[in-house]
């Protein structure tokens, strides 16, 4: 349900600001990719009657023309440029070893000076100019928290953070709507974009919305939310029930039965602040 609400908010924001929507589907992590998940994305968007302007229009179109595997060399070129400039290094530590050495999954640079020739490629925060010259205590605490994060894994596949930055710049994205659980991830991506001298990413406008929660207050997992949405679109001919539910979640007094009605019922200043409130 959370992904559906996110896409509706993107659609409503674009409608209000007369922006175009690009559909980007992350499939860089092949261990998590399933064709049935891909099918569900397009089935749900079709059922919700939410259109986009750029990107794949069907599962087959995605697999033929938009899979991130097609752009792997672009991602790796960016990572190699960081390696060549001393802003990245290879690491041969396993996750278990990292936990043993640091008591956390945050990597603190054990392999920085080993000059290894292969392994996981990590960003060298110690040499990163944004880490060196930004005199901000909370920012440096954040850097310690995230550690030297991976850019390319040991199987020579680019990681989500690198891929996300490169793709958003490649697509010419100007506005991004995300759940508030991705705030830390966005900070990582902004840091990476500055290190890569990708000024267009730094100038993007971000909005963050609260997470969808269950009646008892816990965050819905992706599987819980996906299952609830599947139940809706598989049993109902129209998305009315979803928009009635979304009306309540978004605090709209009127019970709206369509995307257009709900978008028009949102307060005039709904999208003005970086953090949406509902």
Secondary structure, 3 states (H helix, E strand, C coil): CHHHHHHHHHHHHHHHHCCCCECCCCCCCCCCCCHHHHHHHHHHHHHHCCCCCECCCCHHHHHHHCCHHHHHHHHHHHHHHHHHCCCEEEECCCHHHHHHHHCCCCECCCCCCCCCCCCEEEECCCCCHHHHHCCCHHHHHHHHHHECCEEECCCCCECHHHHHHHHHHHCCCCEEEEEHHHHHHHHHHHHHHHHCCCHHHHCCEEEEECCCECCCCCECCHHHHHHHHHHHHHHCCCCHHHHHHHHHHCCCCCCCCCHHHHHHHCCCCCCCCCECCC
